[in-house]
Amino acid sequence: MNDKARFNVKRTEALIRSRRFRVEDLRRRLATVETMRADAEKKLTDLEESVARERQRANDTDIGRLAFPSFLRSIDSRRENLKATLKELERERESVDGSLTTAEGELRGLEIASEQQQRRNDELEQRRAEAQLQEMAIVRHLRKHALRGA
């Protein structure tokens, strides 16, 4: 393999490593967003369960019935914040997922191109080796006939 081909192989390998790093980074980001989303959903579920418990307790006493509406107002703002967070996390997940799909496609394309180039290089090396063997056979044949004639 000549220097130019070796340089191209190294450059392609570096590009593939870079793309693999990008894919792994996006996978980690997607996992982080999914974890954050699951956490926000759990908090929202816990909040709803808390409201149900407090509603039951509020019905038990007069003070509870009076305090429950203000409790609900504070919970409503928290619920809205969690829903807004979930929407934002969903947008982030979709964005990262799209970027990941694109990055995986680019990586796959580079890997296929690299494999094809490697096959071409291997075939070229094989042809060169065969040509050298043929040349050596011709030289041997010519020497053999030259010795017979002398």
C-alpha positions in Angstrom: 0.0 0.0 0.0 1.4 3.4 -1.0 1.7 6.4 1.3 -1.4 8.1 -0.1 -3.6 5.1 0.4 -2.2 4.7 4.0 -2.9 8.3 4.7 -6.5 7.9 3.4 -7.0 4.8 5.5 -5.8 6.6 8.6 -7.9 9.7 7.9 -11.0 7.4 7.4 -10.3 5.6 10.6 -10.0 8.9 12.5 -13.3 10.0 10.9 -15.0 6.8 11.9 -13.7 7.1 15.5 -15.0 10.6 15.6 -18.5 9.5 14.4 -18.5 6.6 16.8 -17.8 9.0 19.7 -20.6 11.3 18.5 -23.0 8.4 18.3 -22.1 7.2 21.8 -22.4 10.8 23.1 -25.9 11.2 21.6 -26.9 7.8 23.1 -25.7 9.0 26.5 -27.7 12.2 26.1 -30.8 10.3 25.0 -30.5 8.1 28.1 -30.1 11.1 30.3 -33.1 12.8 28.9 -35.1 9.6 29.2 -34.1 9.3 32.9 -35.0 12.9 33.5 -38.4 12.4 31.8 -39.1 9.3 33.9 -38.2 11.2 37.0 -40.5 14.1 36.1 -43.3 11.6 35.3 -42.8 9.9 38.7 -42.9 13.3 40.4 -46.2 14.1 38.6 -47.6 10.8 39.6 -46.5 11.3 43.2 -48.1 14.7 43.2 -51.4 13.3 42.0 -51.3 10.7 44.7 -50.5 13.4 47.3 -53.5 15.4 46.2 -55.7 12.3 46.5 -54.4 11.6 50.0 -54.8 15.2 51.1 -58.3 15.3 49.7 -59.2 12.3 51.8 -57.7 13.9 54.9 -59.4 17.2 54.2 -62.8 15.6 54.3 -62.0 14.3 57.8 -61.8 17.8 59.5 -63.3 21.2 59.1 -59.9 22.9 59.0 -58.8 20.4 56.3 -61.8 21.4 54.2 -60.9 25.1 54.6 -57.2 24.6 53.9 -57.5 22.2 51.0 -58.3 24.8 48.2 -55.1 26.7 49.0 -53.2 23.5 49.0 -54.7 22.7 45.6 -53.6 26.1 44.2 -50.0 25.5 45.2 -50.1 22.0 43.8 -51.6 23.3 40.5 -48.6 25.6 39.9 -46.3 22.7 40.6 -48.2 20.4 38.3 -48.1 22.9 35.5 -44.3 23.3 36.0 -43.9 19.6 35.8 -46.0 19.3 32.7 -44.0 22.1 31.1 -40.8 20.3 32.0 -42.1 17.1 30.5 -43.0 18.9 27.2 -39.5 20.4 27.1 -37.9 17.0 27.8 -40.0 15.4 25.0 -38.8 18.1 22.6 -35.2 17.5 23.7 -35.7 13.7 23.3 -37.1 14.1 19.8 -34.2 16.4 18.8 -31.5 14.1 20.2 -33.2 11.0 18.7 -33.2 12.7 15.3 -29.6 13.7 15.7 -28.7 10.1 16.8 -30.5 8.6 13.8 -28.6 10.9 11.4 -25.2 10.2 13.2 -25.8 6.5 13.1 -26.6 6.7 9.3 -23.4 8.7 8.7 -21.3 6.2 10.7 -22.8 3.3 8.9 -22.1 4.9 5.5 -18.5 5.6 6.6 -18.0 2.1 7.8 -19.4 0.6 4.5 -17.2 3.0 2.5 -14.2 2.0 4.6 -14.8 -1.7 4.1 -15.2 -1.2 0.3 -12.0 0.8 0.2 -10.2 -1.9 2.2 -11.4 -4.6 -0.2 -10.2 -2.5 -3.1 -6.8 -2.1 -1.4 -6.6 -5.8 -0.7 -7.5 -6.7 -4.3 -4.8 -4.2 -5.5 -2.2 -5.7 -3.2 -3.2 -9.2 -4.4 -2.9 -8.2 -8.0 0.5 -6.7 -7.4 1.7 -9.8 -5.6 0.4 -12.0 -8.5 2.1 -9.7 -11.0 5.4 -10.1 -9.1 5.0 -13.9 -9.0 4.3 -13.9 -12.8 7.3 -11.7 -13.4 9.5 -14.0 -11.3 8.2 -17.0 -13.2 8.9 -15.4 -16.6 12.5 -14.5 -15.4 13.1 -18.0 -14.2 11.7 -19.4 -17.4 13.9 -17.1 -19.5 17.0 -18.0 -17.4 16.3 -21.7 -17.8 16.0 -21.4 -21.5 19.0 -19.1 -21.7 21.1 -21.7 -19.9 19.9 -24.5 -22.2 20.9 -22.5 -25.3 24.4 -21.6 -24.0 
